[in-house]
Amino acid sequence: MNTSSEATSIMLQVNGESKSCAEGTTLPQLLIQLAMDPRLVAVEYNGEILHRQFWETTVMQTNDRLEVVTIVGGG
């Protein structure tokens, strides 16, 4: 059993780049960690568009693949 107070780090892919985060990190926490505004992005999670209603309950796992697209306004 791991009795260390430090969180275990996991590796995942974000837009084709290897990233790490603490085990138990939710999707919104990861986006903030990556300096992305969760209100202004769309996320594909392991090949599926992930609806915003599921973001808070989506916990990052080792080898997850995310594609994050920034929503750009204008006209």
N, CA, C and O atoms as a CHARMM CRD file, in Angstrom:
* protein
*
  300
    1    1 MET  N      0.84600  -1.18300   0.00000 PROA 1      0.00000
    2    1 MET  CA     0.00000   0.00000   0.00000 PROA 1      0.00000
    3    1 MET  C      0.88300   1.23400   0.00000 PROA 1      0.00000
    4    1 MET  O      1.88900   1.28600   0.70700 PROA 1      0.00000
    5    2 ASN  N      0.50500   2.22600  -0.79400 PROA 2      0.00000
    6    2 ASN  CA     1.26800   3.46100  -0.89400 PROA 2      0.00000
    7    2 ASN  C      0.83200   4.39800   0.22600 PROA 2      0.00000
    8    2 ASN  O     -0.31000   4.85600   0.25300 PROA 2      0.00000
    9    3 THR  N      1.74300   4.67700   1.14200 PROA 3      0.00000
   10    3 THR  CA     1.40300   5.55200   2.26400 PROA 3      0.00000
   11    3 THR  C      1.93900   6.95900   2.06200 PROA 3      0.00000
   12    3 THR  O      1.80500   7.80900   2.94200 PROA 3      0.00000
   13    4 SER  N      2.54500   7.20900   0.90800 PROA 4      0.00000
   14    4 SER  CA     3.09300   8.53400   0.61200 PROA 4      0.00000
   15    4 SER  C      1.95900   9.53700   0.47400 PROA 4      0.00000
   16    4 SER  O      0.88300   9.20700  -0.02500 PROA 4      0.00000
   17    5 SER  N      2.20600  10.76400   0.91900 PROA 5      0.00000
   18    5 SER  CA     1.18800  11.80200   0.79000 PROA 5      0.00000
   19    5 SER  C      1.17700  12.39700  -0.61400 PROA 5      0.00000
   20    5 SER  O      0.26500  13.14900  -0.95900 PROA 5      0.00000
   21    6 GLU  N      2.18200  12.06900  -1.42600 PROA 6      0.00000
   22    6 GLU  CA     2.23700  12.58500  -2.78200 PROA 6      0.00000
   23    6 GLU  C      1.31900  11.77300  -3.68600 PROA 6      0.00000
   24    6 GLU  O      1.23800  10.55000  -3.57600 PROA 6      0.00000
   25    7 ALA  N      0.63000  12.47500  -4.57900 PROA 7      0.00000
   26    7 ALA  CA    -0.25800  11.79500  -5.51200 PROA 7      0.00000
   27    7 ALA  C      0.57100  11.08100  -6.56900 PROA 7      0.00000
   28    7 ALA  O      1.64500  11.54300  -6.95300 PROA 7      0.00000
   29    8 THR  N      0.06300   9.96000  -7.02900 PROA 8      0.00000
   30    8 THR  CA     0.70800   9.23900  -8.10400 PROA 8      0.00000
   31    8 THR  C      0.42200   9.96700  -9.40700 PROA 8      0.00000
   32    8 THR  O     -0.69600  10.42300  -9.64400 PROA 8      0.00000
   33    9 SER  N      1.43600  10.07100 -10.24200 PROA 9      0.00000
   34    9 SER  CA     1.29100  10.75500 -11.51500 PROA 9      0.00000
   35    9 SER  C      0.95700   9.74200 -12.60400 PROA 9      0.00000
   36    9 SER  O      1.47900   8.62700 -12.60500 PROA 9      0.00000
   37   10 ILE  N      0.08800  10.13500 -13.52600 PROA 10     0.00000
   38   10 ILE  CA    -0.25700   9.27600 -14.66000 PROA 10     0.00000
   39   10 ILE  C      0.09400  10.01000 -15.95200 PROA 10     0.00000
   40   10 ILE  O      0.17800  11.23800 -15.97900 PROA 10     0.00000
   41   11 MET  N      0.29700   9.24200 -17.01700 PROA 11     0.00000
   42   11 MET  CA     0.61900   9.80400 -18.33200 PROA 11     0.00000
   43   11 MET  C     -0.57900   9.64200 -19.25900 PROA 11     0.00000
   44   11 MET  O     -1.26900   8.62300 -19.23400 PROA 11     0.00000
   45   12 LEU  N     -0.81400  10.66400 -20.07500 PROA 12     0.00000
   46   12 LEU  CA    -1.87700  10.61600 -21.06400 PROA 12     0.00000
   47   12 LEU  C     -1.46000  11.45200 -22.26700 PROA 12     0.00000
   48   12 LEU  O     -0.43700  12.13500 -22.23200 PROA 12     0.00000
   49   13 GLN  N     -2.24900  11.39500 -23.32100 PROA 13     0.00000
   50   13 GLN  CA    -1.96400  12.14900 -24.54000 PROA 13     0.00000
   51   13 GLN  C     -2.98000  13.27600 -24.68000 PROA 13     0.00000
   52   13 GLN  O     -4.18700  13.04800 -24.60000 PROA 13     0.00000
   53   14 VAL  N     -2.48800  14.48600 -24.88900 PROA 14     0.00000
   54   14 VAL  CA    -3.35500  15.63900 -25.14200 PROA 14     0.00000
   55   14 VAL  C     -2.89400  16.27800 -26.43900 PROA 14     0.00000
   56   14 VAL  O     -1.76800  16.76900 -26.52700 PROA 14     0.00000
   57   15 ASN  N     -3.75800  16.27300 -27.44800 PROA 15     0.00000
   58   15 ASN  CA    -3.43700  16.80500 -28.77000 PROA 15     0.00000
   59   15 ASN  C     -2.11900  16.22400 -29.29300 PROA 15     0.00000
   60   15 ASN  O     -1.30500  16.93500 -29.88300 PROA 15     0.00000
   61   16 GLY  N     -1.92500  14.90900 -29.06300 PROA 16     0.00000
   62   16 GLY  CA    -0.76300  14.20900 -29.58600 PROA 16     0.00000
   63   16 GLY  C      0.50200  14.34600 -28.75900 PROA 16     0.00000
   64   16 GLY  O      1.53100  13.77800 -29.12500 PROA 16     0.00000
   65   17 GLU  N      0.46000  15.07900 -27.65900 PROA 17     0.00000
   66   17 GLU  CA     1.63800  15.26300 -26.81900 PROA 17     0.00000
   67   17 GLU  C      1.44900  14.53300 -25.49300 PROA 17     0.00000
   68   17 GLU  O      0.35000  14.50400 -24.94000 PROA 17     0.00000
   69   18 SER  N      2.52900  13.94900 -24.99200 PROA 18     0.00000
   70   18 SER  CA     2.47900  13.29600 -23.69200 PROA 18     0.00000
   71   18 SER  C      2.37600  14.33800 -22.59400 PROA 18     0.00000
   72   18 SER  O      3.14300  15.30000 -22.57000 PROA 18     0.00000
   73   19 LYS  N      1.44200  14.15000 -21.69600 PROA 19     0.00000
   74   19 LYS  CA     1.24500  15.03500 -20.54100 PROA 19     0.00000
   75   19 LYS  C      1.09700  14.16400 -19.31000 PROA 19     0.00000
   76   19 LYS  O      0.77300  12.98000 -19.40600 PROA 19     0.00000
   77   20 SER  N      1.33600  14.75800 -18.15800 PROA 20     0.00000
   78   20 SER  CA     1.12000  14.02600 -16.91800 PROA 20     0.00000
   79   20 SER  C      0.19900  14.82500 -16.02100 PROA 20     0.00000
   80   20 SER  O      0.12300  16.05000 -16.10900 PROA 20     0.00000
   81   21 CYS  N     -0.49100  14.11500 -15.16400 PROA 21     0.00000
   82   21 CYS  CA    -1.34400  14.75900 -14.16800 PROA 21     0.00000
   83   21 CYS  C     -1.43600  13.82400 -12.97300 PROA 21     0.00000
   84   21 CYS  O     -1.05900  12.65400 -13.04800 PROA 21     0.00000
   85   22 ALA  N     -1.93400  14.34800 -11.89100 PROA 22     0.00000
   86   22 ALA  CA    -2.09100  13.53100 -10.68700 PROA 22     0.00000
   87   22 ALA  C     -3.22700  12.53400 -10.88700 PROA 22     0.00000
   88   22 ALA  O     -4.22900  12.84000 -11.53300 PROA 22     0.00000
   89   23 GLU  N     -3.05900  11.34300 -10.32800 PROA 23     0.00000
   90   23 GLU  CA    -4.12100  10.34300 -10.35200 PROA 23     0.00000
   91   23 GLU  C     -5.35200  10.95400  -9.69400 PROA 23     0.00000
   92   23 GLU  O     -5.23800  11.60700  -8.65700 PROA 23     0.00000
   93   24 GLY  N     -6.51400  10.75300 -10.27900 PROA 24     0.00000
   94   24 GLY  CA    -7.74500  11.30300  -9.71600 PROA 24     0.00000
   95   24 GLY  C     -8.12900  12.66400 -10.28100 PROA 24     0.00000
   96   24 GLY  O     -9.13800  13.23800  -9.87100 PROA 24     0.00000
   97   25 THR  N     -7.33500  13.19200 -11.22200 PROA 25     0.00000
   98   25 THR  CA    -7.61900  14.49600 -11.82500 PROA 25     0.00000
   99   25 THR  C     -8.85100  14.39200 -12.71700 PROA 25     0.00000
  100   25 THR  O     -8.94400  13.48300 -13.54200 PROA 25     0.00000
  101   26 THR  N     -9.79600  15.31600 -12.55700 PROA 26     0.00000
  102   26 THR  CA   -10.97400  15.35100 -13.43200 PROA 26     0.00000
  103   26 THR  C    -10.63900  16.13900 -14.69400 PROA 26     0.00000
  104   26 THR  O     -9.63700  16.85300 -14.74500 PROA 26     0.00000
  105   27 LEU  N    -11.47800  16.00300 -15.69900 PROA 27     0.00000
  106   27 LEU  CA   -11.24800  16.70200 -16.95800 PROA 27     0.00000
  107   27 LEU  C    -11.14500  18.22000 -16.76500 PROA 27     0.00000
  108   27 LEU  O    -10.19400  18.81700 -17.27000 PROA 27     0.00000
  109   28 PRO  N    -12.07600  18.87300 -16.05900 PROA 28     0.00000
  110   28 PRO  CA   -11.92500  20.33000 -15.87900 PROA 28     0.00000
  111   28 PRO  C    -10.62600  20.70700 -15.15800 PROA 28     0.00000
  112   28 PRO  O    -10.01000  21.72000 -15.49000 PROA 28     0.00000
  113   29 GLN  N    -10.20900  19.91100 -14.18600 PROA 29     0.00000
  114   29 GLN  CA    -8.95100  20.18600 -13.48500 PROA 29     0.00000
  115   29 GLN  C     -7.77200  20.08900 -14.44200 PROA 29     0.00000
  116   29 GLN  O     -6.85600  20.91000 -14.38600 PROA 29     0.00000
  117   30 LEU  N     -7.78900  19.08300 -15.32500 PROA 30     0.00000
  118   30 LEU  CA    -6.71500  18.92900 -16.29700 PROA 30     0.00000
  119   30 LEU  C     -6.66800  20.12200 -17.24000 PROA 30     0.00000
  120   30 LEU  O     -5.59200  20.65300 -17.51700 PROA 30     0.00000
  121   31 LEU  N     -7.81600  20.54400 -17.73100 PROA 31     0.00000
  122   31 LEU  CA    -7.84700  21.68600 -18.65400 PROA 31     0.00000
  123   31 LEU  C     -7.26300  22.93100 -17.99700 PROA 31     0.00000
  124   31 LEU  O     -6.49700  23.66100 -18.62700 PROA 31     0.00000
  125   32 ILE  N     -7.61200  23.17600 -16.75300 PROA 32     0.00000
  126   32 ILE  CA    -7.08000  24.32800 -16.03200 PROA 32     0.00000
  127   32 ILE  C     -5.57100  24.17700 -15.85000 PROA 32     0.00000
  128   32 ILE  O     -4.82200  25.13900 -16.02000 PROA 32     0.00000
  129   33 GLN  N     -5.13000  22.97000 -15.50700 PROA 33     0.00000
  130   33 GLN  CA    -3.69600  22.69800 -15.35400 PROA 33     0.00000
  131   33 GLN  C     -2.94500  23.01000 -16.65200 PROA 33     0.00000
  132   33 GLN  O     -1.79800  23.45600 -16.61700 PROA 33     0.00000
  133   34 LEU  N     -3.59200  22.77500 -17.79100 PROA 34     0.00000
  134   34 LEU  CA    -2.97900  23.01400 -19.09900 PROA 34     0.00000
  135   34 LEU  C     -3.21500  24.43800 -19.59700 PROA 34     0.00000
  136   34 LEU  O     -2.95600  24.73900 -20.76200 PROA 34     0.00000
  137   35 ALA  N     -3.70600  25.31600 -18.72100 PROA 35     0.00000
  138   35 ALA  CA    -3.96200  26.73000 -19.03800 PROA 35     0.00000
  139   35 ALA  C     -5.00700  26.90100 -20.13200 PROA 35     0.00000
  140   35 ALA  O     -4.90900  27.80500 -20.96300 PROA 35     0.00000
  141   36 MET  N     -6.01200  26.02200 -20.12300 PROA 36     0.00000
  142   36 MET  CA    -7.13100  26.12400 -21.06800 PROA 36     0.00000
  143   36 MET  C     -8.38700  26.47300 -20.28100 PROA 36     0.00000
  144   36 MET  O     -8.59000  25.97300 -19.17500 PROA 36     0.00000
  145   37 ASP  N     -9.22900  27.32900 -20.84800 PROA 37     0.00000
  146   37 ASP  CA   -10.47200  27.71300 -20.20600 PROA 37     0.00000
  147   37 ASP  C    -11.53500  26.66000 -20.54100 PROA 37     0.00000
  148   37 ASP  O    -11.93700  26.54800 -21.69900 PROA 37     0.00000
  149   38 PRO  N    -11.99800  25.88900 -19.55200 PROA 38     0.00000
  150   38 PRO  CA   -12.97900  24.83600 -19.83800 PROA 38     0.00000
  151   38 PRO  C    -14.24500  25.34400 -20.53100 PROA 38     0.00000
  152   38 PRO  O    -14.92900  24.57200 -21.20200 PROA 38     0.00000
  153   39 ARG  N    -14.56100  26.61700 -20.37800 PROA 39     0.00000
  154   39 ARG  CA   -15.76600  27.16100 -21.01500 PROA 39     0.00000
  155   39 ARG  C    -15.57800  27.38100 -22.51300 PROA 39     0.00000
  156   39 ARG  O    -16.55400  27.56600 -23.23900 PROA 39     0.00000
  157   40 LEU  N    -14.32800  27.36200 -22.98000 PROA 40     0.00000
  158   40 LEU  CA   -14.04700  27.73600 -24.36500 PROA 40     0.00000
  159   40 LEU  C    -13.43400  26.61000 -25.19700 PROA 40     0.00000
  160   40 LEU  O    -12.79200  26.87000 -26.21500 PROA 40     0.00000
  161   41 VAL  N    -13.62900  25.36700 -24.77000 PROA 41     0.00000
  162   41 VAL  CA   -13.06400  24.24600 -25.52300 PROA 41     0.00000
  163   41 VAL  C    -14.10000  23.15200 -25.72600 PROA 41     0.00000
  164   41 VAL  O    -15.08700  23.05500 -24.99800 PROA 41     0.00000
  165   42 ALA  N    -13.84300  22.33300 -26.73800 PROA 42     0.00000
  166   42 ALA  CA   -14.58400  21.08800 -26.96000 PROA 42     0.00000
  167   42 ALA  C    -13.57000  19.96600 -26.79800 PROA 42     0.00000
  168   42 ALA  O    -12.39900  20.13300 -27.13900 PROA 42     0.00000
  169   43 VAL  N    -14.01500  18.82000 -26.27900 PROA 43     0.00000
  170   43 VAL  CA   -13.08500  17.73800 -25.96100 PROA 43     0.00000
  171   43 VAL  C    -13.53800  16.42300 -26.59100 PROA 43     0.00000
  172   43 VAL  O    -14.68800  16.00700 -26.45600 PROA 43     0.00000
  173   44 GLU  N    -12.59200  15.78300 -27.28400 PROA 44     0.00000
  174   44 GLU  CA   -12.77300  14.41000 -27.74000 PROA 44     0.00000
  175   44 GLU  C    -11.97000  13.55200 -26.77400 PROA 44     0.00000
  176   44 GLU  O    -10.76800  13.75600 -26.60800 PROA 44     0.00000
  177   45 TYR  N    -12.63100  12.59700 -26.14100 PROA 45     0.00000
  178   45 TYR  CA   -12.03200  11.76200 -25.10300 PROA 45     0.00000
  179   45 TYR  C    -12.00100  10.32300 -25.58200 PROA 45     0.00000
  180   45 TYR  O    -13.04500   9.68500 -25.72200 PROA 45     0.00000
  181   46 ASN  N    -10.81000   9.81500 -25.83300 PROA 46     0.00000
  182   46 ASN  CA   -10.63100   8.44500 -26.33600 PROA 46     0.00000
  183   46 ASN  C    -11.48600   8.17100 -27.57100 PROA 46     0.00000
  184   46 ASN  O    -12.11900   7.12200 -27.68800 PROA 46     0.00000
  185   47 GLY  N    -11.48900   9.14400 -28.49300 PROA 47     0.00000
  186   47 GLY  CA   -12.15900   8.96400 -29.77700 PROA 47     0.00000
  187   47 GLY  C    -13.62200   9.34700 -29.82400 PROA 47     0.00000
  188   47 GLY  O    -14.25300   9.23000 -30.87500 PROA 47     0.00000
  189   48 GLU  N    -14.18100   9.80500 -28.70700 PROA 48     0.00000
  190   48 GLU  CA   -15.59900  10.18100 -28.65500 PROA 48     0.00000
  191   48 GLU  C    -15.73200  11.62300 -28.16500 PROA 48     0.00000
  192   48 GLU  O    -15.03600  12.03400 -27.23600 PROA 48     0.00000
  193   49 ILE  N    -16.62500  12.38700 -28.79100 PROA 49     0.00000
  194   49 ILE  CA   -16.90800  13.72100 -28.27700 PROA 49     0.00000
  195   49 ILE  C    -17.53600  13.55200 -26.90000 PROA 49     0.00000
  196   49 ILE  O    -18.51100  12.81900 -26.73500 PROA 49     0.00000
  197   50 LEU  N    -16.96700  14.23600 -25.92000 PROA 50     0.00000
  198   50 LEU  CA   -17.45600  14.10600 -24.55200 PROA 50     0.00000
  199   50 LEU  C    -18.33900  15.30500 -24.22700 PROA 50     0.00000
  200   50 LEU  O    -17.87100  16.44300 -24.19500 PROA 50     0.00000
  201   51 HSD  N    -19.62200  15.03800 -23.98600 PROA 51     0.00000
  202   51 HSD  CA   -20.56200  16.10600 -23.66700 PROA 51     0.00000
  203   51 HSD  C    -20.21000  16.73200 -22.32500 PROA 51     0.00000
  204   51 HSD  O    -19.82200  16.04700 -21.37800 PROA 51     0.00000
  205   52 ARG  N    -20.35400  18.02400 -22.27000 PROA 52     0.00000
  206   52 ARG  CA   -19.96000  18.81200 -21.10300 PROA 52     0.00000
  207   52 ARG  C    -20.59500  18.30700 -19.80300 PROA 52     0.00000
  208   52 ARG  O    -19.98600  18.44700 -18.74300 PROA 52     0.00000
  209   53 GLN  N    -21.77700  17.73500 -19.84800 PROA 53     0.00000
  210   53 GLN  CA   -22.44700  17.26500 -18.63700 PROA 53     0.00000
  211   53 GLN  C    -21.66400  16.15400 -17.93400 PROA 53     0.00000
  212   53 GLN  O    -21.88300  15.89500 -16.75100 PROA 53     0.00000
  213   54 PHE  N    -20.74200  15.49000 -18.66700 PROA 54     0.00000
  214   54 PHE  CA   -19.96500  14.39500 -18.09100 PROA 54     0.00000
  215   54 PHE  C    -18.56400  14.81100 -17.64000 PROA 54     0.00000
  216   54 PHE  O    -17.83500  13.99800 -17.07200 PROA 54     0.00000
  217   55 TRP  N    -18.18300  16.05300 -17.88200 PROA 55     0.00000
  218   55 TRP  CA   -16.81200  16.48000 -17.60900 PROA 55     0.00000
  219   55 TRP  C    -16.43900  16.33800 -16.13800 PROA 55     0.00000
  220   55 TRP  O    -15.36700  15.81700 -15.83100 PROA 55     0.00000
  221   56 GLU  N    -17.28700  16.78200 -15.22900 PROA 56     0.00000
  222   56 GLU  CA   -16.95600  16.77100 -13.79000 PROA 56     0.00000
  223   56 GLU  C    -16.74800  15.35500 -13.25500 PROA 56     0.00000
  224   56 GLU  O    -16.02300  15.16400 -12.27900 PROA 56     0.00000
  225   57 THR  N    -17.37900  14.36200 -13.88600 PROA 57     0.00000
  226   57 THR  CA   -17.27700  12.98800 -13.39300 PROA 57     0.00000
  227   57 THR  C    -16.27200  12.15900 -14.19900 PROA 57     0.00000
  228   57 THR  O    -16.08000  10.97500 -13.92100 PROA 57     0.00000
  229   58 THR  N    -15.62700  12.78100 -15.20200 PROA 58     0.00000
  230   58 THR  CA   -14.63500  12.07900 -16.00600 PROA 58     0.00000
  231   58 THR  C    -13.26600  12.24400 -15.36400 PROA 58     0.00000
  232   58 THR  O    -12.70500  13.34000 -15.33800 PROA 58     0.00000
  233   59 VAL  N    -12.73500  11.13400 -14.84300 PROA 59     0.00000
  234   59 VAL  CA   -11.43800  11.13700 -14.16400 PROA 59     0.00000
  235   59 VAL  C    -10.39400  10.59400 -15.13800 PROA 59     0.00000
  236   59 VAL  O    -10.58900   9.54400 -15.75000 PROA 59     0.00000
  237   60 MET  N     -9.29600  11.31300 -15.27400 PROA 60     0.00000
  238   60 MET  CA    -8.24400  10.92200 -16.19500 PROA 60     0.00000
  239   60 MET  C     -7.61000   9.59700 -15.77400 PROA 60     0.00000
  240   60 MET  O     -7.37600   9.34900 -14.59100 PROA 60     0.00000
  241   61 GLN  N     -7.33800   8.74900 -16.77700 PROA 61     0.00000
  242   61 GLN  CA    -6.73500   7.43600 -16.56100 PROA 61     0.00000
  243   61 GLN  C     -5.46400   7.33700 -17.39800 PROA 61     0.00000
  244   61 GLN  O     -5.32000   8.03600 -18.40100 PROA 61     0.00000
  245   62 THR  N     -4.54600   6.47300 -16.98500 PROA 62     0.00000
  246   62 THR  CA    -3.31800   6.26100 -17.74700 PROA 62     0.00000
  247   62 THR  C     -3.64800   5.91100 -19.19100 PROA 62     0.00000
  248   62 THR  O     -4.52900   5.09300 -19.45500 PROA 62     0.00000
  249   63 ASN  N     -2.93900   6.53100 -20.11800 PROA 63     0.00000
  250   63 ASN  CA    -3.05600   6.30700 -21.56400 PROA 63     0.00000
  251   63 ASN  C     -4.33400   6.84400 -22.19400 PROA 63     0.00000
  252   63 ASN  O     -4.63500   6.50300 -23.33800 PROA 63     0.00000
  253   64 ASP  N     -5.10500   7.68300 -21.47800 PROA 64     0.00000
  254   64 ASP  CA    -6.23300   8.34500 -22.11600 PROA 64     0.00000
  255   64 ASP  C     -5.71300   9.20500 -23.25900 PROA 64     0.00000
  256   64 ASP  O     -4.58200   9.68900 -23.22100 PROA 64     0.00000
  257   65 ARG  N     -6.55300   9.39000 -24.28100 PROA 65     0.00000
  258   65 ARG  CA    -6.21800  10.23800 -25.41900 PROA 65     0.00000
  259   65 ARG  C     -7.26200  11.34200 -25.52400 PROA 65     0.00000
  260   65 ARG  O     -8.45500  11.07400 -25.66700 PROA 65     0.00000
  261   66 LEU  N     -6.79800  12.57800 -25.45000 PROA 66     0.00000
  262   66 LEU  CA    -7.70600  13.71100 -25.55900 PROA 66     0.00000
  263   66 LEU  C     -7.30600  14.59000 -26.73000 PROA 66     0.00000
  264   66 LEU  O     -6.12200  14.82000 -26.97800 PROA 66     0.00000
  265   67 GLU  N     -8.29900  15.07100 -27.43900 PROA 67     0.00000
  266   67 GLU  CA    -8.10200  16.11100 -28.44600 PROA 67     0.00000
  267   67 GLU  C     -8.92600  17.29100 -27.94200 PROA 67     0.00000
  268   67 GLU  O    -10.13900  17.18300 -27.76300 PROA 67     0.00000
  269   68 VAL  N     -8.25800  18.41200 -27.71600 PROA 68     0.00000
  270   68 VAL  CA    -8.93000  19.59200 -27.16400 PROA 68     0.00000
  271   68 VAL  C     -8.88100  20.68600 -28.21800 PROA 68     0.00000
  272   68 VAL  O     -7.80900  21.06000 -28.69200 PROA 68     0.00000
  273   69 VAL  N    -10.05400  21.19400 -28.58100 PROA 69     0.00000
  274   69 VAL  CA   -10.16800  22.22300 -29.61000 PROA 69     0.00000
  275   69 VAL  C    -10.71900  23.48600 -28.97000 PROA 69     0.00000
  276   69 VAL  O    -11.74900  23.45300 -28.29600 PROA 69     0.00000
  277   70 THR  N    -10.02900  24.59700 -29.18500 PROA 70     0.00000
  278   70 THR  CA   -10.47700  25.87900 -28.66500 PROA 70     0.00000
  279   70 THR  C    -11.56200  26.44100 -29.56500 PROA 70     0.00000
  280   70 THR  O    -11.43600  26.43400 -30.78900 PROA 70     0.00000
  281   71 ILE  N    -12.62200  26.92400 -28.94800 PROA 71     0.00000
  282   71 ILE  CA   -13.72400  27.54300 -29.68300 PROA 71     0.00000
  283   71 ILE  C    -13.34800  29.00400 -29.93200 PROA 71     0.00000
  284   71 ILE  O    -13.03400  29.74500 -29.00000 PROA 71     0.00000
  285   72 VAL  N    -13.38600  29.40200 -31.20500 PROA 72     0.00000
  286   72 VAL  CA   -13.01100  30.76500 -31.56500 PROA 72     0.00000
  287   72 VAL  C    -14.24800  31.49600 -32.07200 PROA 72     0.00000
  288   72 VAL  O    -14.93700  31.02700 -32.97800 PROA 72     0.00000
  289   73 GLY  N    -14.51700  32.64900 -31.47400 PROA 73     0.00000
  290   73 GLY  CA   -15.64200  33.46000 -31.92000 PROA 73     0.00000
  291   73 GLY  C    -15.16100  34.56200 -32.86600 PROA 73     0.00000
  292   73 GLY  O    -13.96500  34.82600 -32.99100 PROA 73     0.00000
  293   74 GLY  N    -16.09100  35.16700 -33.49800 PROA 74     0.00000
  294   74 GLY  CA   -15.72100  36.28800 -34.39000 PROA 74     0.00000
  295   74 GLY  C    -16.66500  36.33600 -35.56200 PROA 74     0.00000
  296   74 GLY  O    -17.59700  35.54200 -35.68300 PROA 74     0.00000
  297   75 GLY  N    -16.39700  37.27600 -36.40700 PROA 75     0.00000
  298   75 GLY  CA   -17.27400  37.36300 -37.56400 PROA 75     0.00000
  299   75 GLY  C    -16.89200  38.46200 -38.47300 PROA 75     0.00000
  300   75 GLY  O    -17.53900  38.66600 -39.50100 PROA 75     0.00000
